[in-house]
Amino acid sequence: MLFIALGVAIVVAAGAVGIALAVGRGGSEEGVAGPCVRQDFPMQGRNHVTELDEGFEYSSNPPTSGPHFPVPAIWNVYEQPVPEIRLVHNLEHGGVIVQYGDEVPPGTVQQIVDWYAEDPNGLIVAPLPEDAPARLANRITLTSWTHLATCTAFDEDSYSDFRDDYRGPEGDAPEKFPLADLIPGT
C-alpha cells in the first residue's frame, strides 16, 4: 500500500512540474486569476536605447522589462500597435499595458476600452504588434514591470486586480511615479 501511495505521489509531482515548465517558458507561474495566467520574469535591465542590440530578445512576449526607448509612449488607447521598445519605458514608470491579438473580437476590445475609461491613469491599451507570436492572436495580455498576465477573455475583476497590484507606487516598477502624473494624453 505504501508503494502505491508513493507511486501516485511521484506521478502527480512529475505532472505538476511538467505543466509548470510548459506554462512558464522561462518565467515563474504566479497563479491563475479567472481567465488569466500570471507569470513573473526576472528583470532584464532598464537601459535607455534607441534600438535593441542585434540578437537581443526580451525574456517575455510582450516584454516586461529590459532596454527601452528613452521616451515613453503617451498614456492612451491606441488603434495601432505601439513599438514594444517604447512601451517598456511606460512599465518602468509604473504603468500597465493591455494588448490584444488580432483575433480578439471587437466586442471584447470595447469591454477593455470601457474598463480603461473607468480608471485610465497609468494605462495603455493597444493591439499587439504584427510580429507577436501566433499563440497570442486570440489572447489579451496585461504587462507591468516584470509581470505578465495572459488572458483568454475579458474579466473585469482579474484585470482590475492586476492593475491594482502593479500600477503606480503599488507596483514593482523601479520608477514609481504617482498616478496623478500618468494621465491620458501625457
LUMLUM-6025 format. One record per residue: residue number from 1; x, y, z of N, C-alpha, C, CB in turn. Coordinates in nm, 3 decimals, always signed. Atoms other than C-alpha are relative to their C-alpha. Glycine has a CB too. Layout:
BEGIN
REC  num      n.X      n.Y      n.Z     ca.X     ca.Y     ca.Z      c.X      c.Y      c.Z     cb.X     cb.Y     cb.Z
REC  NUM        X        Y        Z        X        Y        Z        X        Y        Z        X        Y        Z
...
END
This chain:
BEGIN
REC  num      n.X      n.Y      n.Z     ca.X     ca.Y     ca.Z      c.X      c.Y      c.Z     cb.X     cb.Y     cb.Z
REC    1   +0.082   -0.118   +0.000   +0.000   +0.000   +0.000   +0.087   +0.126   +0.000   -0.094   -0.001   +0.120
REC    2   -0.091   -0.114   -0.007   +0.284   +0.237   +0.087   +0.063   +0.028   -0.137   +0.110   -0.025   +0.104
REC    3   -0.062   -0.018   +0.131   +0.446   +0.175   -0.254   -0.098   +0.060   -0.101   +0.054   -0.133   -0.052
REC    4   +0.100   -0.056   +0.091   +0.121   +0.254   -0.438   -0.017   +0.149   +0.027   -0.136   -0.075   +0.016
REC    5   +0.014   -0.141   -0.036   +0.078   +0.582   -0.248   +0.122   +0.081   -0.044   -0.022   +0.014   +0.152
REC    6   -0.123   -0.067   +0.041   +0.441   +0.673   -0.315   +0.003   +0.017   -0.152   +0.123   -0.078   +0.048
REC    7   +0.003   -0.006   +0.147   +0.400   +0.593   -0.686   -0.096   +0.107   -0.049   -0.039   -0.135   -0.057
REC    8   +0.097   -0.102   +0.039   +0.088   +0.809   -0.713   +0.056   +0.140   +0.028   -0.133   -0.020   +0.076
REC    9   -0.058   -0.130   -0.035   +0.266   +1.098   -0.536   +0.107   +0.042   -0.101   +0.060   -0.004   +0.141
REC   10   -0.105   -0.031   +0.097   +0.559   +1.077   -0.779   -0.061   +0.040   -0.134   +0.094   -0.121   -0.019
REC   11   +0.065   -0.032   +0.128   +0.331   +1.077   -1.085   -0.065   +0.139   +0.006   -0.105   -0.107   -0.035
REC   12   +0.063   -0.131   -0.015   +0.135   +1.377   -0.953   +0.105   +0.111   +0.000   -0.084   +0.005   +0.130
REC   13   -0.107   -0.101   -0.006   +0.455   +1.570   -0.874   +0.062   +0.020   -0.137   +0.109   -0.042   +0.102
REC   14   -0.059   -0.011   +0.133   +0.602   +1.494   -1.217   -0.093   +0.074   -0.095   +0.033   -0.139   -0.056
REC   15   +0.097   -0.070   +0.083   +0.283   +1.612   -1.386   -0.003   +0.148   +0.030   -0.138   -0.059   +0.019
REC   16   +0.002   -0.140   -0.039   +0.282   +1.937   -1.190   +0.124   +0.073   -0.051   -0.009   +0.013   +0.153
REC   17   -0.124   -0.061   +0.051   +0.646   +2.006   -1.283   -0.009   +0.018   -0.150   +0.123   -0.087   +0.036
REC   18   +0.014   -0.010   +0.146   +0.572   +1.936   -1.650   -0.091   +0.114   -0.040   -0.054   -0.129   -0.056
REC   19   +0.093   -0.108   +0.031   +0.276   +2.174   -1.652   +0.065   +0.135   +0.030   -0.130   -0.015   +0.080
REC   20   -0.066   -0.126   -0.036   +0.474   +2.447   -1.474   +0.105   +0.038   -0.104   +0.064   -0.010   +0.138
REC   21   -0.102   -0.029   +0.101   +0.758   +2.417   -1.725   -0.063   +0.039   -0.132   +0.092   -0.120   -0.019
REC   22   +0.065   -0.030   +0.127   +0.524   +2.420   -2.022   -0.062   +0.139   +0.002   -0.107   -0.104   -0.031
REC   23   +0.066   -0.130   -0.010   +0.335   +2.727   -1.900   +0.102   +0.111   +0.020   -0.100   +0.000   +0.114
REC   24   -0.092   -0.104   -0.041   +0.631   +2.918   -1.760   +0.086   +0.059   -0.109   +0.087   -0.051   +0.102
REC   25   -0.087   -0.049   +0.106   +0.854   +2.946   -2.068   +0.106   +0.094   +0.051   -0.081   +0.068   -0.106
REC   26   -0.108   -0.085   -0.048   +1.131   +3.094   -1.857   -0.041   +0.087   +0.116   +0.052   +0.085   -0.111
REC   27   +0.048   -0.076   -0.115   +0.916   +3.284   -1.610   -0.055   -0.096   +0.103   -0.108   +0.103   -0.042
REC   28   +0.059   +0.086   -0.101   +0.771   +3.153   -1.291   -0.150   +0.026   +0.004   +0.064   +0.024   +0.139
REC   29   +0.145   -0.016   -0.002   +0.398   +3.087   -1.279   -0.043   +0.050   +0.136   -0.071   -0.132   -0.035
REC   30   +0.046   -0.057   -0.126   +0.236   +3.305   -1.016   -0.137   -0.053   +0.036   -0.003   +0.152   -0.008
REC   31   +0.131   +0.052   -0.031   -0.116   +3.179   -1.048   -0.101   +0.032   -0.107   -0.047   +0.053   +0.131
REC   32   +0.109   -0.020   +0.092   -0.443   +3.171   -1.231   -0.101   +0.092   +0.067   -0.065   -0.136   -0.042
REC   33   +0.102   -0.092   -0.051   -0.688   +3.458   -1.183   -0.108   +0.011   -0.107   +0.061   +0.140   +0.034
REC   34   +0.106   +0.000   +0.102   -1.013   +3.400   -1.372   +0.056   -0.059   -0.128   -0.055   +0.143   -0.024
REC   35   -0.049   +0.051   +0.128   -0.932   +3.358   -1.741   +0.147   +0.037   -0.027   -0.087   +0.051   -0.112
REC   36   -0.137   -0.048   +0.018   -0.578   +3.490   -1.685   +0.100   -0.086   +0.077   +0.012   +0.146   +0.044
REC   37   -0.111   +0.065   -0.067   -0.250   +3.319   -1.601   +0.108   +0.105   +0.017   +0.053   -0.125   -0.081
REC   38   -0.105   -0.097   -0.030   +0.006   +3.542   -1.429   +0.135   -0.069   +0.008   -0.029   +0.074   +0.133
REC   39   -0.138   +0.047   -0.008   +0.381   +3.498   -1.463   +0.089   +0.115   +0.043   +0.046   -0.058   -0.136
REC   40   -0.104   -0.095   -0.038   +0.681   +3.675   -1.312   +0.124   -0.030   -0.082   +0.030   -0.007   +0.153
REC   41   -0.122   +0.015   +0.078   +1.000   +3.733   -1.509   +0.113   +0.078   +0.066   -0.021   +0.047   -0.146
REC   42   -0.113   -0.076   -0.056   +1.349   +3.838   -1.398   +0.020   +0.130   -0.078   +0.129   -0.086   -0.003
REC   43   -0.026   -0.128   +0.065   +1.441   +4.197   -1.471   +0.117   -0.014   -0.098   +0.030   +0.109   +0.105
REC   44   -0.104   +0.002   +0.103   +1.647   +4.240   -1.790   +0.069   +0.134   -0.014   -0.061   -0.040   -0.134
REC   45   -0.064   -0.131   +0.006   +1.786   +4.580   -1.703   -0.101   +0.107   -0.036   +0.115   +0.000   -0.101
REC   46   +0.089   -0.113   +0.030   +1.648   +4.923   -1.778   +0.074   +0.112   -0.072   -0.063   +0.053   +0.128
REC   47   -0.077   -0.099   +0.074   +1.891   +5.100   -2.010   -0.085   +0.067   -0.106   +0.123   -0.065   -0.064
REC   48   +0.065   -0.072   +0.109   +1.771   +5.367   -2.250   +0.081   -0.020   -0.127   -0.013   +0.152   +0.034
REC   49   -0.063   +0.026   +0.129   +1.846   +5.278   -2.612   -0.094   +0.048   -0.110   +0.034   -0.152   -0.017
REC   50   +0.085   -0.037   +0.113   +1.722   +5.393   -2.950   -0.037   -0.121   -0.085   +0.070   +0.105   -0.086
REC   51   +0.033   +0.127   +0.065   +1.729   +5.038   -3.085   +0.065   -0.113   +0.079   +0.048   -0.002   -0.150
REC   52   -0.053   +0.116   -0.073   +1.789   +4.692   -2.946   +0.125   -0.053   -0.067   -0.106   -0.111   +0.011
REC   53   -0.119   +0.062   +0.055   +2.126   +4.526   -2.989   -0.040   -0.119   -0.087   +0.096   -0.044   +0.112
REC   54   +0.026   +0.113   +0.089   +2.136   +4.271   -3.269   +0.001   -0.130   +0.082   +0.105   -0.006   -0.114
REC   55   +0.010   +0.129   -0.069   +2.023   +3.933   -3.137   -0.066   +0.007   +0.137   +0.134   -0.058   +0.014
REC   56   +0.064   -0.010   -0.132   +1.871   +4.072   -2.816   -0.144   -0.046   -0.007   +0.007   +0.145   +0.054
REC   57   +0.140   +0.040   -0.011   +1.544   +3.910   -2.712   -0.047   +0.024   +0.142   -0.019   -0.149   -0.040
REC   58   +0.062   -0.014   -0.131   +1.318   +4.005   -2.426   -0.035   -0.139   +0.053   -0.128   +0.091   -0.007
REC   59   +0.028   +0.132   -0.060   +1.253   +3.719   -2.182   -0.148   -0.034   -0.001   +0.052   -0.004   +0.143
REC   60   +0.144   +0.026   +0.009   +0.876   +3.756   -2.221   -0.053   +0.070   -0.124   -0.074   +0.050   +0.128
REC   61   +0.063   -0.062   +0.116   +0.643   +3.844   -2.503   -0.147   +0.018   +0.032   +0.020   -0.085   -0.130
REC   62   -0.071   -0.127   +0.009   +0.523   +4.114   -2.464   +0.104   +0.015   +0.112   -0.099   +0.115   +0.003
REC   63   -0.105   -0.018   -0.099   +0.827   +4.238   -2.272   -0.052   +0.058   +0.132   +0.109   +0.088   -0.055
REC   64   +0.036   -0.049   -0.133   +0.810   +4.312   -1.901   +0.113   +0.080   +0.065   -0.038   -0.117   +0.090
REC   65   -0.111   -0.083   -0.046   +1.147   +4.486   -1.855   +0.106   -0.005   -0.109   +0.058   -0.048   +0.139
REC   66   -0.112   +0.006   +0.093   +1.473   +4.547   -2.035   +0.029   +0.135   -0.063   -0.028   -0.100   -0.107
REC   67   -0.036   -0.125   +0.067   +1.633   +4.807   -2.259   -0.123   +0.057   -0.072   +0.116   -0.022   -0.100
REC   68   +0.117   -0.063   +0.058   +1.385   +5.059   -2.391   +0.032   +0.140   -0.050   -0.113   +0.006   +0.102
REC   69   -0.012   -0.132   +0.061   +1.339   +5.380   -2.586   +0.004   +0.107   +0.110   -0.117   +0.026   -0.098
REC   70   -0.014   -0.103   -0.103   +1.431   +5.699   -2.392   -0.129   +0.076   +0.034   +0.103   +0.097   -0.043
REC   71   +0.123   -0.074   -0.022   +1.080   +5.848   -2.426   -0.117   -0.098   +0.006   -0.023   +0.106   -0.113
REC   72   +0.114   +0.091   -0.008   +0.768   +5.664   -2.305   -0.109   +0.037   -0.100   -0.057   -0.001   +0.142
REC   73   +0.118   -0.027   +0.083   +0.452   +5.633   -2.513   -0.098   +0.085   +0.080   -0.068   -0.134   -0.046
REC   74   +0.103   -0.080   -0.065   +0.165   +5.869   -2.437   -0.105   -0.095   +0.055   -0.064   +0.103   -0.100
REC   75   +0.103   +0.082   -0.063   -0.086   +5.715   -2.194   -0.130   +0.021   -0.076   -0.018   +0.037   +0.152
REC   76   +0.118   -0.015   +0.085   -0.390   +5.640   -2.409   -0.049   -0.136   -0.047   +0.031   +0.090   -0.120
REC   77   +0.049   +0.116   +0.073   -0.593   +5.390   -2.610   +0.045   +0.019   -0.145   -0.158   -0.017   +0.011
REC   78   -0.051   -0.006   +0.137   -0.438   +5.311   -2.949   -0.074   -0.101   -0.087   +0.153   -0.029   -0.002
REC   79   +0.061   +0.092   +0.097   -0.592   +5.156   -3.259   +0.106   -0.075   -0.079   -0.091   +0.076   -0.095
REC   80   -0.112   +0.064   +0.068   -0.250   +5.062   -3.397   +0.102   -0.045   +0.104   +0.065   +0.096   -0.105
REC   81   -0.103   +0.042   -0.096   +0.033   +4.871   -3.227   +0.099   +0.112   +0.031   +0.075   -0.121   -0.055
REC   82   -0.102   -0.094   -0.045   +0.285   +5.075   -3.030   +0.129   -0.081   +0.013   -0.039   +0.071   +0.138
REC   83   -0.124   +0.077   -0.010   +0.652   +4.969   -3.053   +0.027   -0.046   +0.143   +0.118   +0.082   -0.051
REC   84   -0.024   +0.058   -0.132   +0.731   +4.737   -2.763   +0.116   +0.069   +0.071   +0.029   -0.150   -0.012
REC   85   -0.116   -0.066   -0.060   +1.067   +4.909   -2.707   -0.041   +0.131   +0.069   +0.107   +0.028   -0.108
REC   86   +0.049   -0.124   -0.061   +0.872   +5.225   -2.625   -0.089   -0.029   +0.121   -0.077   +0.084   -0.104
REC   87   +0.090   +0.035   -0.110   +0.609   +5.058   -2.404   +0.074   -0.042   +0.126   -0.095   -0.111   -0.043
REC   88   -0.076   +0.043   -0.117   +0.877   +4.913   -2.177   +0.033   +0.121   +0.089   +0.131   -0.071   -0.042
REC   89   -0.026   -0.120   -0.080   +0.956   +5.271   -2.069   -0.121   +0.033   +0.087   +0.036   +0.119   -0.091
REC   90   +0.120   -0.023   -0.080   +0.594   +5.309   -1.954   -0.008   -0.097   +0.117   -0.126   -0.014   -0.087
REC   91   -0.004   +0.097   -0.109   +0.632   +4.991   -1.750   +0.097   +0.046   +0.109   +0.040   -0.140   -0.052
REC   92   -0.101   -0.047   -0.095   +0.945   +5.137   -1.588   -0.057   +0.110   +0.091   +0.124   +0.052   -0.075
REC   93   +0.061   -0.109   -0.077   +0.731   +5.433   -1.471   -0.118   -0.048   +0.085   -0.045   +0.111   -0.093
REC   94   +0.110   +0.052   -0.081   +0.473   +5.205   -1.309   -0.128   -0.021   -0.077   -0.027   +0.091   +0.113
REC   95   +0.120   +0.018   +0.081   +0.234   +5.165   -1.599   -0.037   -0.146   -0.019   +0.020   +0.063   -0.133
REC   96   +0.052   +0.131   +0.039   +0.023   +4.869   -1.701   -0.043   +0.013   -0.146   -0.119   -0.048   +0.093
REC   97   +0.032   +0.001   +0.143   -0.008   +4.786   -2.070   -0.094   -0.117   -0.027   +0.130   -0.011   -0.088
REC   98   +0.096   +0.104   +0.040   -0.309   +4.594   -2.205   +0.007   -0.008   -0.152   -0.147   +0.032   +0.051
REC   99   -0.009   +0.019   +0.145   -0.259   +4.449   -2.554   -0.084   -0.122   -0.039   +0.149   -0.018   -0.045
REC  100   +0.088   +0.107   +0.046   -0.479   +4.222   -2.760   +0.039   -0.043   -0.141   -0.147   +0.044   +0.005
REC  101   -0.031   +0.057   +0.130   -0.430   +3.991   -3.057   -0.104   +0.036   -0.105   +0.012   -0.148   +0.010
REC  102   +0.088   -0.040   +0.109   -0.587   +4.046   -3.397   -0.124   -0.088   -0.015   +0.076   -0.001   -0.129
REC  103   +0.119   +0.084   +0.003   -0.839   +3.763   -3.342   -0.092   +0.023   +0.121   +0.041   -0.146   -0.006
REC  104   +0.087   -0.034   -0.114   -0.983   +3.914   -3.022   -0.121   +0.074   -0.057   +0.076   +0.087   +0.109
REC  105   +0.120   -0.062   +0.057   -1.346   +4.005   -3.103   -0.013   +0.149   +0.034   -0.124   -0.074   +0.049
REC  106   +0.018   -0.144   -0.025   -1.432   +4.377   -3.138   -0.080   +0.029   +0.127   -0.069   +0.064   -0.118
REC  107   +0.077   -0.020   -0.123   -1.686   +4.343   -2.856   +0.085   -0.012   +0.124   -0.114   -0.099   +0.007
REC  108   -0.092   +0.015   -0.113   -1.412   +4.225   -2.622   +0.093   +0.120   +0.010   +0.083   -0.130   -0.014
REC  109   -0.085   -0.120   +0.001   -1.187   +4.513   -2.728   -0.079   +0.117   +0.059   +0.048   +0.034   -0.145
REC  110   +0.081   -0.108   -0.055   -1.474   +4.751   -2.647   -0.016   -0.013   +0.151   -0.138   +0.001   -0.066
REC  111   +0.007   +0.020   -0.145   -1.509   +4.595   -2.300   +0.130   +0.048   +0.067   -0.025   -0.150   +0.034
REC  112   -0.129   -0.044   -0.054   -1.136   +4.658   -2.243   +0.007   +0.152   +0.000   +0.117   -0.059   -0.084
REC  113   -0.003   -0.146   +0.009   -1.169   +5.020   -2.360   -0.092   +0.061   +0.105   -0.040   +0.047   -0.141
REC  114   +0.092   -0.050   -0.103   -1.471   +5.073   -2.132   +0.061   -0.014   +0.139   -0.134   -0.074   -0.007
REC  115   -0.067   +0.021   -0.128   -1.276   +4.925   -1.839   +0.110   +0.106   +0.019   +0.061   -0.143   +0.008
REC  116   -0.107   -0.102   -0.003   -0.980   +5.155   -1.922   -0.058   +0.136   +0.038   +0.071   +0.008   -0.138
REC  117   +0.058   -0.133   -0.018   -1.208   +5.461   -1.927   -0.042   +0.026   +0.145   -0.119   +0.018   -0.092
REC  118   +0.042   -0.016   -0.139   -1.319   +5.399   -1.568   +0.114   +0.045   +0.091   -0.057   -0.130   +0.052
REC  119   -0.116   -0.033   -0.084   -0.964   +5.448   -1.429   +0.126   -0.002   -0.088   +0.014   -0.101   +0.122
REC  120   -0.101   +0.008   +0.105   -0.721   +5.537   -1.712   +0.144   +0.036   +0.037   -0.040   +0.086   -0.108
REC  121   -0.136   -0.044   -0.032   -0.419   +5.677   -1.528   +0.096   -0.118   +0.004   +0.003   +0.075   +0.135
REC  122   -0.104   +0.103   +0.000   -0.105   +5.474   -1.589   -0.034   -0.121   -0.085   +0.026   -0.044   +0.139
REC  123   +0.039   +0.111   +0.087   -0.269   +5.256   -1.856   +0.015   +0.035   -0.147   -0.144   -0.041   +0.029
REC  124   +0.002   -0.007   +0.146   -0.219   +5.197   -2.225   -0.072   -0.124   -0.050   +0.146   +0.011   -0.061
REC  125   +0.068   +0.111   +0.067   -0.446   +4.981   -2.441   +0.037   +0.009   -0.147   -0.157   +0.004   +0.022
REC  126   -0.041   +0.000   +0.141   -0.323   +4.879   -2.787   -0.002   -0.142   -0.054   +0.140   +0.063   -0.016
REC  127   -0.016   +0.133   +0.060   -0.321   +4.590   -3.033   +0.144   -0.048   +0.017   -0.039   +0.003   -0.150
REC  128   -0.135   +0.058   +0.003   -0.027   +4.352   -3.016   +0.064   +0.028   -0.135   -0.004   -0.153   +0.028
REC  129   -0.066   -0.023   +0.130   +0.234   +4.409   -3.288   -0.022   -0.118   -0.094   +0.151   +0.024   +0.020
REC  130   +0.021   +0.104   +0.102   +0.205   +4.214   -3.613   +0.094   -0.119   +0.018   +0.018   +0.060   -0.138
REC  131   -0.096   +0.110   -0.016   +0.513   +4.007   -3.522   -0.017   -0.073   +0.133   +0.142   +0.054   -0.011
REC  132   +0.026   +0.072   -0.125   +0.359   +3.886   -3.194   -0.017   -0.149   -0.032   -0.125   +0.056   +0.073
REC  133   +0.014   +0.143   +0.024   +0.362   +3.507   -3.156   -0.145   -0.037   -0.035   +0.045   -0.079   +0.123
REC  134   +0.133   +0.044   +0.044   +0.068   +3.330   -3.325   -0.086   -0.044   +0.117   +0.013   -0.114   -0.101
REC  135   +0.078   +0.048   -0.115   -0.034   +3.185   -2.987   -0.072   +0.113   +0.071   +0.091   -0.072   +0.098
REC  136   +0.066   -0.114   -0.063   -0.135   +3.538   -2.881   -0.110   +0.062   -0.087   +0.103   +0.106   +0.034
REC  137   +0.097   -0.059   +0.093   -0.368   +3.603   -3.178   -0.137   +0.017   +0.062   -0.011   -0.086   -0.125
REC  138   +0.131   -0.009   -0.064   -0.679   +3.535   -2.969   +0.011   +0.024   +0.150   -0.081   -0.129   -0.027
REC  139   -0.026   -0.024   -0.142   -0.532   +3.642   -2.634   +0.011   +0.150   +0.029   +0.129   -0.073   +0.043
REC  140   -0.019   -0.135   -0.052   -0.513   +3.956   -2.425   +0.112   -0.010   +0.103   -0.133   +0.058   +0.062
REC  141   -0.110   -0.001   -0.097   -0.200   +4.041   -2.229   -0.004   +0.127   +0.082   +0.136   -0.014   -0.070
REC  142   -0.018   -0.113   -0.089   -0.150   +4.267   -1.931   +0.143   -0.008   +0.049   -0.104   +0.000   +0.120
REC  143   -0.138   +0.000   -0.046   +0.206   +4.367   -1.851   +0.023   +0.115   +0.096   +0.096   +0.009   -0.119
REC  144   -0.055   -0.102   -0.089   +0.374   +4.558   -1.574   +0.147   -0.037   +0.015   -0.075   +0.006   +0.141
REC  145   -0.143   +0.026   -0.014   +0.739   +4.572   -1.468   +0.021   -0.139   +0.061   +0.068   +0.109   +0.088
REC  146   -0.033   +0.139   -0.032   +0.847   +4.201   -1.452   -0.121   -0.091   +0.021   +0.085   -0.003   +0.124
REC  147   +0.119   +0.083   -0.016   +0.487   +4.070   -1.454   -0.080   -0.004   -0.130   -0.088   +0.053   +0.116
REC  148   +0.080   +0.020   +0.120   +0.270   +3.930   -1.734   -0.121   -0.085   +0.035   +0.084   -0.066   -0.113
REC  149   +0.121   +0.082   -0.008   -0.088   +3.805   -1.738   -0.045   -0.024   -0.143   -0.114   +0.068   +0.086
REC  150   +0.052   +0.036   +0.131   -0.208   +3.619   -2.045   -0.142   -0.050   +0.020   +0.091   -0.109   -0.071
REC  151   +0.143   +0.024   -0.026   -0.587   +3.605   -2.071   -0.071   -0.051   -0.126   -0.067   +0.129   +0.049
REC  152   +0.081   +0.056   +0.110   -0.837   +3.414   -2.283   -0.127   +0.080   -0.022   -0.034   -0.145   +0.029
REC  153   +0.123   -0.078   +0.010   -1.120   +3.663   -2.224   +0.014   +0.125   +0.086   -0.124   -0.084   +0.045
REC  154   +0.005   -0.115   -0.088   -1.208   +3.993   -2.064   -0.066   -0.043   +0.131   -0.077   +0.119   -0.065
REC  155   +0.055   +0.026   -0.132   -1.267   +3.961   -1.691   +0.034   +0.121   +0.087   +0.058   -0.134   +0.062
REC  156   -0.024   -0.126   -0.070   -1.310   +4.289   -1.506   +0.074   -0.018   +0.132   -0.131   +0.069   +0.026
REC  157   -0.065   +0.020   -0.129   -1.208   +4.151   -1.167   +0.148   -0.035   -0.017   -0.070   -0.111   +0.078
REC  158   -0.139   +0.039   +0.022   -0.889   +3.987   -1.299   +0.084   +0.118   -0.049   +0.008   -0.114   -0.102
REC  159   -0.071   -0.114   +0.054   -0.789   +4.297   -1.495   +0.022   +0.106   +0.108   -0.076   +0.061   -0.118
REC  160   -0.011   -0.100   -0.107   -0.860   +4.531   -1.203   +0.097   -0.045   +0.107   -0.136   +0.027   +0.061
REC  161   -0.095   +0.051   -0.099   -0.668   +4.306   -0.964   +0.143   +0.018   -0.048   -0.027   -0.149   +0.030
REC  162   -0.135   -0.017   +0.055   -0.362   +4.307   -1.194   +0.039   +0.147   +0.004   +0.007   -0.053   -0.146
REC  163   -0.027   -0.145   -0.001   -0.384   +4.685   -1.237   +0.030   +0.050   +0.141   -0.120   +0.079   -0.058
REC  164   -0.016   -0.048   -0.137   -0.422   +4.744   -0.865   +0.124   -0.057   +0.068   -0.123   -0.034   +0.082
REC  165   -0.119   +0.062   -0.058   -0.139   +4.504   -0.776   +0.129   +0.065   -0.049   +0.003   -0.148   -0.031
REC  166   -0.127   -0.036   +0.060   +0.120   +4.653   -1.010   +0.012   +0.143   -0.052   +0.027   -0.091   -0.110
REC  167   -0.006   -0.134   +0.059   +0.031   +5.005   -1.131   +0.047   +0.104   +0.102   -0.137   +0.040   -0.055
REC  168   -0.041   -0.114   -0.082   +0.195   +5.319   -0.994   +0.085   -0.039   +0.119   -0.120   +0.074   +0.047
REC  169   -0.083   +0.024   -0.118   +0.352   +5.331   -0.649   -0.023   -0.137   +0.064   -0.026   +0.108   +0.102
REC  170   +0.030   +0.131   -0.058   +0.186   +4.998   -0.555   +0.081   -0.111   -0.065   -0.148   -0.031   -0.013
REC  171   -0.065   +0.105   +0.078   +0.380   +4.805   -0.818   +0.149   -0.016   +0.028   -0.019   +0.026   -0.143
REC  172   -0.142   +0.034   -0.014   +0.735   +4.679   -0.861   +0.090   +0.082   -0.091   +0.020   -0.146   -0.027
REC  173   -0.080   -0.079   +0.093   +0.850   +4.937   -1.116   +0.111   +0.074   +0.072   -0.089   +0.099   -0.076
REC  174   -0.112   -0.070   -0.064   +1.188   +5.095   -1.043   -0.024   +0.150   +0.016   +0.126   -0.022   -0.078
REC  175   +0.033   -0.142   -0.011   +1.048   +5.447   -1.103   -0.150   +0.009   +0.031   +0.036   +0.080   -0.132
REC  176   +0.139   +0.004   -0.046   +0.728   +5.472   -0.901   -0.064   +0.139   -0.010   -0.007   -0.051   +0.145
REC  177   +0.064   -0.129   +0.021   +0.553   +5.773   -1.050   -0.137   +0.000   +0.067   -0.012   +0.031   -0.150
REC  178   +0.136   -0.008   -0.052   +0.237   +5.895   -0.874   -0.101   -0.012   -0.115   -0.021   +0.135   +0.078
REC  179   +0.100   +0.018   +0.106   -0.077   +5.803   -1.069   -0.046   +0.132   -0.058   -0.119   -0.076   +0.054
REC  180   +0.040   -0.132   +0.049   -0.162   +6.174   -1.095   +0.092   +0.050   -0.110   -0.002   +0.099   +0.114
REC  181   -0.095   -0.039   +0.105   +0.147   +6.206   -1.322   -0.014   -0.086   -0.125   +0.142   -0.009   +0.053
REC  182   +0.011   +0.096   +0.111   +0.039   +5.921   -1.553   -0.137   +0.011   -0.066   +0.024   -0.145   +0.051
REC  183   +0.135   -0.023   +0.052   -0.273   +6.078   -1.703   -0.004   -0.013   -0.152   -0.050   +0.139   +0.042
REC  184   +0.012   +0.011   +0.146   -0.403   +6.012   -2.056   +0.040   +0.129   -0.071   -0.143   -0.038   -0.039
REC  185   -0.043   -0.114   +0.079   -0.252   +6.240   -2.316   +0.137   +0.053   +0.037   -0.099   +0.108   +0.012
REC  186   -0.133   -0.047   -0.039   +0.080   +6.282   -2.135   +0.103   -0.110   -0.019   +0.001   +0.048   +0.147
END
